[in-house]
Amino acid sequence: MCPPILCPISMGYYSQHLDQVATIWRGGIAIHGAILGGMLAAMFFSRLNQIFLAISRLGCSILDLGQAIGRWGNFFNSEAFGDPTDLPWKLFIPPVRRPLAYRSSAYFHPTFLYESVWNLMVLGILLALFFKFPKAKKGTIFLVYAVTYSLGRLWIEGLRTDSLMLGPLRIAQVVSLIGIGIGMLGLSWLYLLKRSLPDTKQAS
């Protein structure tokens, strides 16, 4: 059996080779996994330095910008594109990169571009909040990022042809719905109930 970096990635492969699940240096990590890993690392760091909610204000903006730039890697690799389309901004995909079901189609939705532009729009919102509301409650920018990014990913993922599936569900859409729910609940907690999010310790 060839390793995932040399053959198509599939849930079946990893079910038979559990020792390969953590080998992210060989490729295959999804953005949600990267975000989750980064959050866990930040939470571990905050346990030592007690400033997680404070550093998340600027960190979300940097993360979002990185996502906007990183999506262009999909363009150069001719991957992560959407369904066939004849729209003026359609993207040509070489035959070797097309799914078997779409061998006869040449042009597809440039979903990498949609998400990159969406992330730049989210970045504008986050920076506006950062500079116009410097005294916003801790966690606000992180929660706004969770809602706004997830809203975009929710509909963009519906266009893609290569989504990871959990039965009939697209995993990225499920995670996006969870992100929207957590973000809305958190914002309601902050501004409707006028409470504070838990932190290891308020930064001095």
Buried (B, 14 or more C-beta within 10 A) or exposed (E): EEEBEEEEBEEEBBEEEEEBEEBEEEEBEEBBEBBEEEBEEBEEEBEEEBBBBBBBBEBBBEBBBBBBEBBEEBBEEBEBBBBBBEEEEBBEBEEEEBEEEBEEBBBBBBBBBBBBBBBBBBBEBBBEBBEEEEEBBBBBBBBBBBBBBBBBBBEBBBBBBEBBEEEEEBBBBBBBBEBBEBBBEBBEBBEEEEEEBEBBEEBE
